[in-house]
């Protein structure tokens, strides 16, 4: 036990390993196996490193688009700063995230990255400092910092360094790494640092791995042991293999429903991602809601054709209670929310207050209210990428 205590902290966060130098003379020595974050003979020093966490989000017009994401660590003082060029893919843009306080040994960065809508807004700078390429402004940089997008066969900060690409002919060579190795972007069915290895999982069963015209995408075996591929389904189909036909909703309105030039349709899921939806609310104008669909039991691949009636309107609590009741604290008056459902019998489908929406439902011989949180002031600006003007 004393020997164990003597060596257990010798390697800090590393692993203490005994090495046999000579079996006959019983000569051994101890060495440390260090994790990537540490180095030296006892793992006592930290490596300078960057820990990066990224969440990507796309706009609705790109949900079925396959993207190739290239992450580069750039040293502004070096010649090789960034290198990329267009090939058969559609270039969407480049984003710059500076590392502040470079004197620190460890940097932990977390970003939510919104992929640009399209390549129409790419700003090409007129400055001709890029010898064999073009100057492009970073998509997310308010200081209008630029980089050189080099032509094929060139790299470096100003595209002045020639290089011979070793990537496969059907891949995209976007530059040279710090070890003078080509950086390759592989097509869907290939992998490896030169894109020379072929993944045949999507070619099995006569290319019918994904059904109904779905696009098969191989999954790196180092990322998942069980799932070998995933499917990008076309519009109208869902499921792991695109085998499920989406439900279709056909809405119609009674003549006495207030017409509106535009409506919002809210799909409510009781359990996130468990089913496409359980509840559907129609919002016309500002905070005028109608309960369109309520699914107690999910029906797959069906056509739902509800007719919206005036009795489907969700009333505000101000219409159901007197003023003194509304002035009470929400924790006091919410316990009385069963009363509107009981007083109005089957004529009231739903009602709402400033923070929630409530459904009236039958439970045994009683009629009760089931309430859930709802943000009435949600901002619909397409993740800040809306092209609508005047707060549209």
N, C-alpha and C positions, 0 to 999 in steps of 0.2 A: 504493500500500500504506500509506503514511503517513496519507493522508486516511481510509482505512478504519479504521485503528487509532485515529484521533482520535475517530470517531463511534460505534464499535461498542459502547462501554460508556456512552454518554451517556444512554440511555434505560433503563439498568439492565435490568429484565426485560421492558421494552416493545419496540416496534418503531419504529425511527427512520424517519421519513417526510419526504421533501422535497416542499414545496408550492410550486407556481408561482403567484406573485402577479401578474406581468405578463410575458407572453410577449415583447412588443416590447422592453421594457427589460431583459429577462432577470433579473427580480427573483424571487428565491426565498427561502424560509425553511424551517427544519427544525422539525418538531414530533414529538411522541411519541404513539404509540398504546399505551395502557397496558392490561394485562390486568385482569380484574375485581378482582384482589387488590391492585392498586396504583393510585396517583393522583398528581396534580400534574404540572407541566410536564415533569419528567424521570422520572416514575414512581418517585420516590425515597421515597415514603411508602406504608406498608401500610394498606389498608382494614381496619377492624375487621370481622371476619367469623366465621362459624361453619361449619366443615366437618363434615358429619354423615354417618356410615355406619350403616345400620340393617339388621339381618337379622331378618326376621319368622318366627316359628314358631307353628304352630297344633296343637291337639290333634286326635286321629284323627277325632273327630266333626265336624270342620270342614274336612277336607282338600278337599272338593268345594264349599266355600262361597266365593263371590266377595266380597271385602272392599273397601271404599273407605277409604283411609288418608289422614287429614288431618294434616299437620305444620305447626305454627304456632310462630313465635318470639314469645314473650310478654314484655312489659315490665311488671313488677309495679307500677311507679309510674304507668302510664298508665290511663286510663279503659277503653280497649278492651283487655281482657286476654284473653278467650276467649269464643267464642260458637258454640253448636251446639244443635241441637234435633232431636227425633225427627220423622220424616216417614213415608215408606213403608218405609224401611229399619229393621232391628232394631238398636238401639244396643247395642253391647257394652261400652263403657266408655271412659274417658279416662285417659291416663298422663302423669305429670309427671316430667321429667328436668331438674333445675336446672343452670345453667351456673355452675360455680365459678370464682373468681378473675376477676370481670368486668373488672378493670383490664387484662388482657392483650389485645393486639390480635387474636390469632388463637386460636380454640378448635377443636380437632379432637376430635370426640366419636364414639364407637362403642358401639352397644348391640345386644343381642339381645333383641328384644321378643316376649314370648309373648302372643298375642291371648287375652283372657279367654274362658273356656269358653262362657258365655252371659250374658244380662243379668239373671239371677236374683239375683246377688250385688251389684248396684249399690246403694250405700248413699246414700240421700237424707237430707240433713241437715235437722234441724228448724229451724235458724236461718233466719229470714225476711228476710235482707238482700237477696235477689234480688227486685226489685220486680215485674218481669214475667218470671218464670222460677222455677226451683227450684235449690236448692243440692245439689251432688253431690260426694262424696268421690272423689279420684283413686284408681284401682284399685291403683296400685303405691306409694302414699305412706304410709309408717309414721307420719308426723306428722299424718295425717288432714287434710291441706290440702284446701280445697274450692274449687270454682268454680261460677259461675252458668251453668246451661244455660237459655238464653233462649227465650222463646216466639217464634213467627214474627213478624217485623216489628220485633224489638227486638235491641239489641246493647249492648256495653259491659260493664264489670266487674260492675255490678249490674243489667244489663238495663234501663238507664234512657234509652238513646239510641235513638230511633225511626229507622227507615230503610226506604226503598222498594227492594225486591228487583228487580233487572233480569235475573235468570236466567230461562231458559225455563220454561214452566208445568209441564213434566214433570220438572224437575230439583229439587234440594234447595238452598235458600239457607241457608248456615250462618253468615252474618255479613257484616261489612264489613272490607275490607283497610285498610292504612294510607293508601292513596290514595283512600279513600272509594268503592271499587268492590266490588260484591257478590262474595262467595266462593261459587262454585257447585259442587255435586257432581252430575255428569252421569249420566244413565242409560247403560246399556251401549252403545247404538247412537249416542250423541251425544258431541260434544267441542267444544272452544273455551271461552274464559273465561266465556261466557254460555250455553254448551250449545246453541247455535243451529245448529251444523253437524252433518250427519247422515253417519254411516259406514254404507254399504250393503253392505259385504263379506259380512256374515252373512246378508243377504237374497237372495244369489245362489243359483241352482239350487233355487228354491222352498224356501228355508230348510233345505236338506239339505247344507249345508257340512260339518257334523259329523254323523257317522252314529250309528245306534243310540241316538238320544235324547240325544246329547251337547250341551252348551251352548257355543255359539260366542261367543268373546270377541274383539272387534277389538283389534289391537295398534297403539299410536301409531306413526305412520310415522317420527317422529323417533327412536324407540327401535330400530327394525329396518327395514332396507331390503328384506330378502328375505321374511320371514314377515309376512303381513298379518293373521293371526288365530291363535288357539289354541283348543283344545277342552278343556272340563272334562267328563270322561267319567263316566257313571253306573257304579254298582257292577257289576262283571262284564265291563267292557270297558276296553281300553287302546289305545295307538297315537296317532299325531298326529291322526287323524280319528276316533278311537274305533272303528276298523275291526277290531280284534283282540279275540277272545273270550278272557277270562282262563282260564288253566288251573284245573281243579277238582281238589281233593284230597279223597278219601274214605278216612279212616283206620279201620282195624279192628285189634283186639288179640287175641292168643291168650289163652286162659283163664289160663295160668300167668304172665302178666305182672302185676306188682304194680299193683293199681289205685290211683288217686289221685283225690281230689275235683277237682283242677285240674291242668292241665299247661301247660307253656310250649312253644311251637313256634318254633324258631330257623330262619330262612331265611338261608342263606349265599350271598352273591354273590361269585364269583371276581373279576369286573370290575364295579365299582360301576355300577349302572343299565344295564348292557349287556343283561341278561335279567332276568326276574322273580326267578329263583333258580336255583342249581345244586345246593345241598345243603339237606336239611331234617333237623333233629335234633329229637327229642322229649325234653323234660326232665320227668321225674316226680319229685316230692318235691324233695330238695335235691341237685343235681349227680348225678343218675342219668340218663344219656343213652342214647337209642336212635337209631341211624341209620335214618331212615325212607325217604329218597329220595336217590339220587345220579344226576344227569343228566350223562352224558358228552356227549351231543348234545341240544341243546335242541329240544323238540317243542312247537309252538305250538298253542294252542286244543285241548288234550287233557284227558281225565279220567284222573287217576292214582289208583289204589286199592291202596296197599300194605297188607300185613298185618304188624304188628309182632310179631316172634318173640323169644324169649329170646336167640338167637344174634346179634340185632341190637344188643345192649347194648354200649356202649363201656366197657371196663374201665379202672380207674385203674392207673397204672404200679406202684402198690404191690402190686397183685395179680399183676403179670407179672415183677417183678424182686425180688431179695432185698434186705434192708434196707441192707446195706453199699453196694449200688449206688445206692440212692436218696439216700444221704448225700453222694454225689459232687456236684461243681459241675455245674450244668445244661449248661454247654458241653462237659463231658466225657462225661456219660451220654447226651446227645441223639444222639450219633453211633451209639449202639447201638440206636436205636429201630427199625431194620429187623428186629431179631431176633424180637420178638414176632410179627410178621406171618409170618416164615418158620417159626417153631416151631409155630404154631397153624394153619398152612395156611389153608384157607378158612373156618375156624370163627371167626376173629376179624375183624370188620368195621372196628373202630375202637377207639382207646383215648385216654386223655387224662392230662395232668399238671396242675399248678397254673396254667399259663399258656397251654396250647395243647391242641388236639385233633388227632389223627393218624388218617388213613385208611389202610387196607391195600389195596393194589391190585397187579395183575399187570403186570409190565413184562418182556416177552419170556418167559423161563423162570424169572424171579425174582419173588419177592413182596416188595414194598418198602413203606415208610411215607412218606406225604406229610402233613406237619404244617403247621398255620397257627395264628396267635395267636388266642386266644379269652379273653374276659373272663368268668370264671365268677361274678364278683360284681357284675355290672351291676345298676344300680338301676332298677327298673321302677316309677317313680312318676309317669308321664305328665307329664314336664317340670316336676315340682314342683306340678302342679295336680291330683293325685290326690284323689278324694273318699273313698278307703278310709282307715280308721282302724287304729291299732295296727300300723303298719308294713305294712299290707296292700298 
